[in-house]
Amino acid sequence: MTENQFELLIIHGGMMQEGMSSDEAITAIRIMQHTPEDIEWLENRIQFQKKKGIRFIEDKRIIEWIEQQQDPSHNQW
């Protein structure tokens, strides 16, 4: 997973958290003009996860990233 792909995964999950459907989130990501290869990767990952019944929040990398962002010592500002 590249940094851009990881970013798309986070963006997609955030949009869904705000109430968008997965399809709406993908459409918004397309409008944001991310690379077609990364969008295709995201769509394939979503399909794989749906087939396997894996929820996004269970992805260890996402959980670690969220925890890191919530850590005050990680605040770069």
PyMOL commands that set and color helices and strands:
alter all, ss='L'
color gray80, all
select helices_A, chain A and resi 3-17+22-31+36-52+56-58+60-70+72-74
alter helices_A, ss='H'
color red, helices_A
deselect
rebuild
show_as cartoon
